[in-house]
Amino acid sequence: MQQNASRRDDYCFTEVTVDEVEARTGLDIMPILPVESESSVEGKLGGLSLQLGCS
């Protein structure tokens, strides 16, 4: 979520990929992840929104 997110913001519309977090922060979140696995792991949403009941 954005740093300025309200407590009432809906998580269902704010989930982002690791790639997006890395792009926003300039950090490499999973530095030991093999390059050939990066896009398949870091480019996907984690699925938490489905577990929270988002549709």
DSSP file (Angstrom, degrees, kcal/mol; ACC not computed):
  #  RESIDUE AA STRUCTURE BP1 BP2  ACC     N-H-->O    O-->H-N    N-H-->O    O-->H-N    TCO  KAPPA ALPHA  PHI   PSI    X-CA   Y-CA   Z-CA
    1    1 A M              0   0    0      0, 0.0    10,-0.0     0, 0.0    14,-0.0   0.000 360.0 360.0 360.0 155.7    0.0    0.0    0.0
    2    2 A Q    >   -     0   0    0      1,-0.1     3,-1.6     2,-0.1    12,-0.0  -0.323 360.0-118.0 -64.3 151.8    1.0    3.6   -0.5
    3    3 A Q  T 3  S+     0   0    0      1,-0.3    -1,-0.1    -2,-0.0     0, 0.0   0.790 116.0  50.0 -62.9 -27.8    2.6    5.3    2.5
    4    4 A N  T 3  S+     0   0    0      2,-0.0    -1,-0.3     0, 0.0     2,-0.1   0.129  82.5 139.4 -98.1  20.9   -0.3    7.8    2.6
    5    5 A A    <   -     0   0    0     -3,-1.6     2,-0.1     1,-0.1     0, 0.0  -0.378  50.9-125.5 -68.2 141.3   -3.0    5.1    2.5
    6    6 A S    >   -     0   0    0      1,-0.1     3,-1.5    -2,-0.1    -1,-0.1  -0.465  20.0-115.3 -79.9 156.6   -6.0    5.6    4.6
    7    7 A R  T 3  S+     0   0    0      1,-0.3    -1,-0.1    -2,-0.1    -2,-0.1   0.736 118.3  54.6 -62.3 -21.0   -7.1    3.0    7.1
    8    8 A R  T 3  S+     0   0    0      2,-0.1    -1,-0.3     3,-0.0    -3,-0.0   0.477  78.6 120.5 -94.1  -3.3  -10.2    2.7    5.0
    9    9 A D  S <  S-     0   0    0     -3,-1.5     2,-0.7     1,-0.1     3,-0.1  -0.327  70.2-115.4 -61.0 144.7   -8.4    2.0    1.7
   10   10 A D    >   -     0   0    0      1,-0.2     3,-1.8     3,-0.0     4,-0.2  -0.747  15.7-155.8 -89.0 114.7   -9.4   -1.3    0.1
   11   11 A Y  G >> S+     0   0    0     -2,-0.7     3,-2.2     1,-0.3     4,-0.9   0.814  88.0  74.6 -56.7 -31.8   -6.5   -3.7    0.0
   12   12 A C  G 34 S+     0   0    0      1,-0.3    -1,-0.3     2,-0.2    37,-0.1   0.745 102.4  40.0 -56.3 -23.9   -8.2   -5.5   -2.9
   13   13 A F  G <4 S+     0   0    0     -3,-1.8    -1,-0.3     1,-0.1    -2,-0.2   0.302 112.3  55.5-108.3   8.0   -7.3   -2.6   -5.2
   14   14 A T  T <4  +     0   0    0     -3,-2.2    -2,-0.2    -4,-0.2    -3,-0.1   0.453  67.2 123.6-121.7  -1.9   -3.7   -2.0   -3.9
   15   15 A E     <  -     0   0    0     -4,-0.9     2,-0.3    -3,-0.0    30,-0.1  -0.393  38.1-179.2 -63.3 134.8   -1.9   -5.3   -4.2
   16   16 A V        -     0   0    0     -2,-0.1    30,-0.3    28,-0.1     2,-0.1  -0.851  25.8-102.8-130.7 166.9    1.3   -4.9   -6.3
   17   17 A T     >  -     0   0    0     -2,-0.3     4,-1.8    28,-0.1    26,-0.1  -0.402  31.0-112.0 -84.2 164.9    4.1   -7.2   -7.5
   18   18 A V  H  > S+     0   0    0     24,-0.5     4,-2.9    26,-0.5     5,-0.2   0.882 119.2  60.6 -61.1 -38.4    7.6   -7.4   -6.0
   19   19 A D  H  > S+     0   0    0     23,-2.5     4,-2.3     1,-0.2    -1,-0.2   0.903 104.5  48.0 -55.7 -42.2    8.8   -6.0   -9.3
   20   20 A E  H  > S+     0   0    0     22,-0.3     4,-2.3     2,-0.2    -1,-0.2   0.903 110.9  49.9 -68.2 -40.5    6.7   -2.9   -8.7
   21   21 A V  H  X S+     0   0    0     -4,-1.8     4,-2.2     1,-0.2     6,-0.3   0.924 111.8  49.3 -61.8 -43.6    8.0   -2.5   -5.1
   22   22 A E  H  X S+     0   0    0     -4,-2.9     4,-2.6     1,-0.2     5,-0.4   0.902 110.8  49.9 -62.2 -41.2   11.5   -2.8   -6.4
   23   23 A A  H  < S+     0   0    0     -4,-2.3    -1,-0.2    -5,-0.2    -2,-0.2   0.891 113.6  45.4 -65.0 -39.5   10.9   -0.2   -9.1
   24   24 A R  H  < S+     0   0    0     -4,-2.3    -1,-0.2     1,-0.2    -2,-0.2   0.848 124.6  31.4 -72.2 -34.2    9.4    2.2   -6.6
   25   25 A T  H  < S-     0   0    0     -4,-2.2    -2,-0.2    -5,-0.2    -3,-0.2   0.684  94.3-128.8-100.4 -20.6   12.1    1.8   -3.9
   26   26 A G     <  +     0   0    0     -4,-2.6     2,-0.2     1,-0.3    -3,-0.1   0.601  67.4 127.9  78.3  10.6   15.2    1.0   -5.9
   27   27 A L        -     0   0    0     -5,-0.4     2,-0.8    -6,-0.3    -1,-0.3  -0.659  62.7-133.1 -98.5 154.9   15.8   -2.1   -3.7
   28   28 A D        -     0   0    0     -2,-0.2    -9,-0.1     1,-0.2    -5,-0.0  -0.906  22.5-170.9-103.8 101.5   16.4   -5.7   -4.8
   29   29 A I  S    S+     0   0    0     -2,-0.8    -1,-0.2     1,-0.3   -10,-0.0   0.845  81.3  29.2 -65.7 -37.4   14.0   -7.5   -2.5
   30   30 A M  S >  S+     0   0    0      1,-0.1     3,-1.5    -3,-0.1    -1,-0.3  -0.659  70.6 167.4-123.6  74.2   15.2  -11.0   -3.3
   31   31 A P  T 3  S+     0   0    0      0, 0.0    -1,-0.1     0, 0.0    -2,-0.1   0.746  74.9  50.5 -66.2 -24.6   18.9  -10.6   -4.3
   32   32 A I  T 3  S+     0   0    0      2,-0.1     3,-0.1     3,-0.0    -2,-0.0   0.450  80.1 115.6 -94.3   1.9   19.8  -14.3   -4.2
   33   33 A L  S <  S-     0   0    0     -3,-1.5     5,-0.1     1,-0.1    -3,-0.1  -0.548  78.6-106.9 -68.4 127.5   16.9  -15.3   -6.4
   34   34 A P    >>  -     0   0    0      0, 0.0     3,-1.9     0, 0.0     4,-1.0  -0.266  22.9-122.4 -57.6 141.8   18.3  -16.8   -9.7
   35   35 A V  H >> S+     0   0    0      1,-0.3     3,-0.6     2,-0.2     4,-0.6   0.855 111.3  58.5 -53.8 -40.1   17.9  -14.4  -12.7
   36   36 A E  H 34 S+     0   0    0      1,-0.2    -1,-0.3     2,-0.1     4,-0.2   0.679 110.1  44.0 -68.2 -15.8   16.0  -17.0  -14.6
   37   37 A S  H <> S+     0   0    0     -3,-1.9     4,-1.8     2,-0.1     5,-0.3   0.598  90.5  88.5 -99.1 -14.9   13.4  -17.2  -11.8
   38   38 A E  H <X>S+     0   0    0     -4,-1.0     4,-3.1    -3,-0.6     5,-0.6   0.904  87.4  44.9 -54.6 -52.3   13.0  -13.5  -11.2
   39   39 A S  H  X5S+     0   0    0     -4,-0.6     4,-1.0     1,-0.2    -1,-0.2   0.867 114.1  49.1 -65.9 -35.3   10.2  -12.7  -13.7
   40   40 A S  H  45S+     0   0    0     -4,-0.2    -1,-0.2    -3,-0.2    -2,-0.2   0.794 124.3  30.2 -74.8 -25.9    8.1  -15.7  -12.8
   41   41 A V  H ><5S+     0   0    0     -4,-1.8     3,-0.9    -3,-0.3   -23,-0.3   0.888 126.2  38.1 -95.2 -52.7    8.3  -15.0   -9.0
   42   42 A E  H 3<5S+     0   0    0     -4,-3.1   -23,-2.5    -5,-0.3   -24,-0.5   0.661 111.1  59.8 -78.0 -16.4    8.7  -11.2   -8.7
   43   43 A G  T 3<<S+     0   0    0     -4,-1.0     2,-0.3    -5,-0.6    -1,-0.2   0.452  92.2  81.2 -92.3  -0.2    6.2  -10.4  -11.5
   44   44 A K  S <  S-     0   0    0     -3,-0.9   -26,-0.5   -28,-0.1     2,-0.2  -0.762  81.8-112.8-107.5 151.3    3.2  -12.1  -10.0
   45   45 A L        -     0   0    0     -2,-0.3   -28,-0.1   -28,-0.1    -2,-0.1  -0.534  30.1-123.9 -73.0 149.1    0.8  -11.0   -7.4
   46   46 A G        -     0   0    0    -30,-0.3    -1,-0.1    -2,-0.2   -29,-0.0   0.678  32.8-120.7 -73.4 -19.1    1.0  -13.0   -4.2
   47   47 A G  S >> S+     0   0    0      3,-0.0     4,-1.5     4,-0.0     3,-0.5   0.462  75.5 124.8  93.4   0.9   -2.6  -14.1   -4.1
   48   48 A L  H 3>  +     0   0    0      1,-0.2     4,-1.7     2,-0.2     6,-0.2   0.857  67.6  63.0 -62.2 -33.8   -3.3  -12.6   -0.7
   49   49 A S  H 34>S+     0   0    0      1,-0.2     5,-2.8     2,-0.2     4,-0.3   0.877 102.4  49.6 -61.1 -36.6   -6.2  -10.7   -2.2
   50   50 A L  H X45S+     0   0    0     -3,-0.5     3,-1.2     1,-0.2    -1,-0.2   0.899 109.2  51.6 -67.3 -39.4   -8.0  -14.0   -3.0
   51   51 A Q  H 3<5S+     0   0    0     -4,-1.5    -1,-0.2     1,-0.3    -2,-0.2   0.772 107.3  54.0 -67.4 -25.6   -7.4  -15.2    0.5
   52   52 A L  T 3<5S-     0   0    0     -4,-1.7    -1,-0.3    -5,-0.2    -2,-0.2   0.468 124.4-103.5 -86.5  -2.1   -8.9  -12.0    1.8
   53   53 A G  T < 5 +     0   0    0     -3,-1.2    -3,-0.2     1,-0.3    -2,-0.1   0.612  67.9 151.8  92.2  12.9  -12.1  -12.5   -0.3
   54   54 A C      <       0   0    0     -5,-2.8    -1,-0.3    -6,-0.2    -2,-0.0  -0.438 360.0 360.0 -72.2 151.1  -11.4  -10.0   -3.0
   55   55 A S              0   0    0     -2,-0.1    -1,-0.1     0, 0.0    -5,-0.1   0.405 360.0 360.0-119.8 360.0  -12.9  -10.8   -6.4
